[in-house]
């Protein structure tokens, strides 16, 4: 199939080929659009040729199982124009199931790395040992960077107000992530921009306090094991720390005092987007704010000392 030029405009249902690091191709599909943001599906297609628009795999969604994924759909919201590196294949109208897709995973700019999940899944299945080693080396490098950074919180929201916002998280078996966050987002969006920044500062600091070796050793199946040096996901540990705060003040205080109270095999990544969603709802702009304390794993040097 001959390569086509990238489109200047994007329509829902557009399918693009992406170049993978080993010279093969993957494929992505646009499932939704809000202003300048696009919901991207990564399909399970991977091959040496650009797929034809009739390829059945272009109508499917890649399932992810590498590291801490558990058969999760490869979906993500991205911003900006379609990158020049991708290759337009054609348009496939959304199926009824695709039109019902809900996603609360947000990336950054739409660039040439969007769609790489199919290559990472292939490596997980066929080149896992080398793949794991590379990831471990990268996370050690990131860990070292965070250890060198000075951490000091800026002005934070008062605890009473902070926990009142957290208490609005609407956990229900029937609610998706967006519905869980909505009441808290709405309440925070009614406050000032200063309040939103102070909420984010308080959240970051609490996540920072939970960032210790002892807490990492008590998250369940993927706990940190200093003796075996088995795979440990810095990202997953962050999402587990989010779940502690999402559970509320009592859970947080008990877990700070005793790391063995860490919820096991439980994560809540969407909490990280609460302030940014409230800020956008309040101002119509993107949330660009750097907290005094970094909530990424390994930032708390004393906690890992």
C-alpha positions as CSV (number, residue, x, y, z in Angstrom):
1,X,0.0,0.0,0.0
2,X,1.4,3.4,-1.0
3,X,2.0,6.0,1.7
4,X,-0.4,8.9,1.8
5,X,0.3,12.4,3.1
6,X,-1.0,13.2,6.6
7,X,-4.3,15.0,6.7
8,X,-4.5,18.7,7.8
9,X,-7.9,18.1,9.4
10,X,-9.0,15.1,11.5
11,X,-12.4,13.4,11.4
12,X,-13.9,10.9,13.8
13,X,-13.2,7.4,12.4
14,X,-9.9,8.4,10.7
15,X,-7.4,5.6,10.7
16,X,-3.6,6.2,10.6
17,X,-0.6,4.0,10.4
18,X,2.3,4.7,12.8
19,X,5.9,3.7,12.4
20,X,7.2,1.4,15.1
21,X,10.8,1.4,16.5
22,X,11.7,-1.9,14.7
23,X,10.5,-0.7,11.2
24,X,7.1,-2.3,11.3
25,X,3.7,-0.5,11.4
26,X,0.9,-0.2,13.9
27,X,-2.4,1.6,13.5
28,X,-4.6,4.0,15.4
29,X,-8.1,5.3,15.1
30,X,-9.8,8.5,16.1
31,X,-12.8,7.7,18.3
32,X,-13.9,11.1,19.6
33,X,-13.0,14.8,19.5
34,X,-13.6,17.7,21.9
35,X,-12.2,21.0,20.7
36,X,-8.5,20.3,19.9
37,X,-8.4,17.0,21.8
38,X,-8.8,13.6,20.3
39,X,-9.6,10.2,21.8
40,X,-7.2,7.7,20.2
41,X,-7.7,3.9,19.9
42,X,-4.6,1.8,19.4
43,X,-5.6,-1.2,17.3
44,X,-3.9,-4.7,17.6
45,X,-2.5,-4.4,14.1
46,X,1.3,-4.9,13.8
47,X,3.0,-5.8,10.6
48,X,5.7,-5.1,8.0
49,X,3.2,-3.4,5.7
50,X,0.8,-0.5,6.1
51,X,-2.6,-2.2,6.5
52,X,-5.3,-1.6,4.0
53,X,-8.5,0.0,5.3
54,X,-10.3,-3.3,4.9
55,X,-8.1,-5.0,7.5
56,X,-10.4,-6.4,10.3
57,X,-7.9,-5.6,13.0
58,X,-8.5,-1.9,12.4
59,X,-11.9,-2.3,13.9
60,X,-10.6,-3.7,17.2
61,X,-9.0,-2.2,20.3
62,X,-5.7,-3.5,21.6
63,X,-5.8,-5.1,25.0
64,X,-2.8,-4.4,27.3
65,X,-1.3,-6.9,29.7
66,X,2.3,-5.8,30.2
67,X,3.5,-5.1,33.7
68,X,0.6,-4.0,35.8
69,X,-2.0,-3.8,33.0
70,X,-4.9,-6.3,33.2
71,X,-6.5,-6.7,29.8
72,X,-7.0,-2.9,29.7
73,X,-8.1,-1.2,26.5
74,X,-5.4,1.0,24.8
75,X,-7.3,4.3,24.8
76,X,-5.9,7.9,25.5
77,X,-6.9,11.5,25.0
78,X,-4.3,13.7,23.3
79,X,-4.1,17.3,22.3
80,X,-3.0,19.1,19.1
81,X,-2.7,18.5,15.4
82,X,-2.1,15.1,13.8
83,X,1.7,14.6,13.7
84,X,3.3,14.7,10.3
85,X,4.9,11.2,10.9
86,X,1.6,9.3,10.8
87,X,0.2,8.0,7.6
88,X,-3.5,8.4,6.7
89,X,-5.1,5.1,5.7
90,X,-8.8,6.0,5.4
91,X,-11.9,6.3,7.5
92,X,-14.0,3.6,9.3
93,X,-17.3,4.8,10.8
94,X,-17.5,4.1,14.5
95,X,-19.4,1.0,15.6
96,X,-22.1,1.3,18.2
97,X,-19.7,0.0,20.8
98,X,-17.0,2.5,19.8
99,X,-19.5,5.4,20.2
100,X,-20.1,4.3,23.8
101,X,-16.4,4.4,24.8
102,X,-15.6,6.4,27.9
103,X,-12.0,7.2,28.7
104,X,-10.4,9.3,31.5
105,X,-6.8,8.7,30.5
106,X,-5.1,11.9,29.3
107,X,-1.8,12.2,27.6
108,X,0.0,15.3,26.4
109,X,0.6,16.3,22.8
110,X,-0.4,14.0,20.0
111,X,3.0,13.0,18.7
112,X,4.6,10.0,16.9
113,X,4.7,8.0,20.1
114,X,0.9,7.6,20.3
115,X,0.2,4.1,19.1
116,X,3.4,2.5,20.4
117,X,1.4,0.4,22.9
118,X,1.1,-2.4,20.3
119,X,4.9,-2.6,20.0
120,X,5.3,-2.6,23.8
121,X,2.7,-5.4,24.1
122,X,4.6,-7.4,21.4
123,X,7.8,-7.0,23.3
124,X,6.1,-8.1,26.5
125,X,5.0,-11.3,24.8
126,X,8.1,-12.1,22.7
127,X,11.1,-10.2,24.2
128,X,10.0,-9.8,27.9
129,X,13.4,-10.3,29.6
130,X,15.2,-7.6,27.7
131,X,12.1,-5.3,27.8
132,X,12.0,-5.6,31.6
133,X,15.7,-4.8,32.0
134,X,15.3,-1.7,29.9
135,X,12.4,-0.4,31.9
136,X,14.2,-1.1,35.2
137,X,17.3,0.8,34.0
138,X,15.1,3.8,32.9
139,X,13.3,3.8,36.3
140,X,16.6,3.7,38.1
141,X,17.7,6.8,36.1
142,X,14.5,8.6,37.0
143,X,14.8,7.6,40.6
144,X,18.3,9.1,40.7
145,X,17.0,12.4,39.2
146,X,14.2,12.7,41.8
147,X,16.7,12.0,44.7
148,X,18.6,15.1,43.6
149,X,15.6,17.4,43.7
150,X,14.9,19.6,46.7
151,X,11.3,19.0,48.0
152,X,9.4,21.7,49.9
153,X,5.6,22.3,49.7
154,X,4.1,25.7,48.8
155,X,1.0,27.0,50.5
156,X,-1.5,24.2,50.8
157,X,-5.3,24.0,51.1
158,X,-6.5,23.6,54.7
159,X,-7.0,20.0,55.6
160,X,-10.7,20.4,56.5
161,X,-11.4,21.8,53.0
162,X,-9.2,19.4,51.2
163,X,-10.9,16.3,52.7
164,X,-14.3,17.8,52.2
165,X,-13.5,17.8,48.4
166,X,-12.2,14.3,48.5
167,X,-15.3,13.1,50.3
168,X,-17.3,14.1,47.3
169,X,-15.8,11.3,45.2
170,X,-18.8,9.3,44.1
171,X,-17.7,5.7,44.3
172,X,-20.4,3.4,43.1
173,X,-20.1,0.1,41.3
174,X,-22.1,1.5,38.4
175,X,-20.1,4.7,38.1
176,X,-17.2,5.1,35.7
177,X,-14.1,7.2,36.5
178,X,-15.6,10.4,35.1
179,X,-18.8,10.0,37.2
180,X,-16.7,9.3,40.3
181,X,-14.7,12.5,39.9
182,X,-17.5,14.8,38.7
183,X,-19.0,16.0,42.1
184,X,-15.5,16.8,43.4
185,X,-14.5,18.6,40.2
186,X,-17.6,20.7,40.2
187,X,-17.1,21.7,43.9
188,X,-13.4,22.6,43.3
189,X,-14.2,24.5,40.1
190,X,-16.5,26.8,42.1
191,X,-13.5,27.9,44.2
192,X,-10.8,30.4,43.2
193,X,-7.8,29.6,41.0
194,X,-5.7,30.1,44.1
195,X,-7.8,27.4,45.9
196,X,-7.4,25.0,43.0
197,X,-3.6,25.4,43.2
198,X,-3.6,24.9,46.9
199,X,-5.6,21.7,46.5
200,X,-3.1,20.4,44.1
201,X,-0.3,21.3,46.5
202,X,-2.0,19.5,49.3
203,X,-2.6,16.5,47.2
204,X,1.0,16.4,46.0
205,X,2.4,16.7,49.5
206,X,0.2,13.9,50.8
207,X,1.2,11.6,47.9
208,X,4.8,12.6,48.7
209,X,4.5,11.6,52.3
210,X,3.2,8.1,51.2
211,X,6.2,7.7,48.9
212,X,8.3,5.5,51.2
213,X,10.0,2.1,50.8
214,X,7.8,0.7,53.6
215,X,4.6,1.8,51.9
216,X,5.9,0.4,48.6
217,X,6.5,-3.0,50.3
218,X,2.8,-3.3,51.2
219,X,0.8,-2.7,48.0
220,X,0.0,-6.4,47.3
221,X,1.1,-8.4,44.3
222,X,3.4,-5.7,42.9
223,X,5.1,-4.7,46.2
224,X,8.7,-3.6,46.2
225,X,11.0,-6.4,47.1
226,X,14.5,-5.2,48.1
227,X,15.9,-8.7,48.3
228,X,14.8,-10.2,45.0
229,X,15.0,-6.9,43.0
230,X,12.0,-8.0,41.0
231,X,10.1,-5.7,38.8
232,X,8.5,-2.7,40.6
233,X,6.4,-0.1,38.8
234,X,6.9,3.4,40.0
235,X,3.7,4.5,38.1
236,X,1.6,1.8,39.7
237,X,2.9,2.7,43.2
238,X,1.8,6.3,42.5
239,X,-1.7,5.1,41.6
240,X,-1.9,2.9,44.7
241,X,-1.0,6.0,46.8
242,X,-3.8,7.9,45.1
243,X,-6.2,5.2,46.3
244,X,-5.2,5.8,49.9
245,X,-6.2,9.5,49.6
246,X,-9.3,8.7,47.6
247,X,-10.4,6.5,50.6
248,X,-10.4,9.6,52.8
249,X,-8.8,11.2,55.8
250,X,-9.0,8.3,58.2
251,X,-7.5,5.8,55.7
252,X,-4.7,8.3,54.9
253,X,-3.8,9.0,58.6
254,X,-3.8,5.3,59.5
255,X,-1.7,4.4,56.5
256,X,0.8,7.2,57.2
257,X,1.3,5.8,60.7
258,X,1.4,2.2,59.6
259,X,2.4,1.3,56.0
260,X,0.9,-2.2,56.4
261,X,-2.5,-0.5,56.1
262,X,-1.8,0.3,52.4
263,X,-4.8,-0.9,50.3
264,X,-3.7,-4.1,48.5
265,X,-3.9,-4.2,44.7
266,X,-6.0,-1.1,44.6
267,X,-5.3,2.0,42.5
268,X,-7.1,5.2,41.5
269,X,-5.0,7.1,38.9
270,X,-7.9,9.5,38.0
271,X,-7.4,11.4,41.2
272,X,-4.3,13.0,39.6
273,X,-6.5,14.9,37.1
274,X,-9.0,16.3,39.6
275,X,-7.3,19.7,40.0
276,X,-6.5,20.1,36.3
277,X,-10.1,19.2,35.3
278,X,-11.5,21.7,37.9
279,X,-9.1,24.4,36.6
280,X,-10.1,23.9,33.0
281,X,-13.8,23.9,34.0
282,X,-13.2,27.2,36.0
283,X,-11.1,29.0,33.4
284,X,-11.3,27.2,30.1
285,X,-7.5,26.9,30.0
286,X,-5.0,24.1,30.6
287,X,-3.7,23.7,34.1
288,X,0.0,24.5,34.2
289,X,1.3,24.4,37.8
290,X,4.4,23.0,39.3
291,X,4.0,21.9,42.9
292,X,6.8,22.3,45.5
293,X,6.8,18.5,46.2
294,X,6.9,16.0,43.5
295,X,4.5,13.2,43.9
296,X,6.3,10.8,41.5
297,X,7.7,7.7,43.1
298,X,11.2,7.9,44.6
299,X,10.9,11.7,45.1
300,X,10.8,11.3,48.9
301,X,14.5,10.7,49.5
302,X,14.2,10.2,53.2
303,X,11.3,7.8,52.7
304,X,13.6,5.6,50.5
305,X,16.8,6.2,52.4
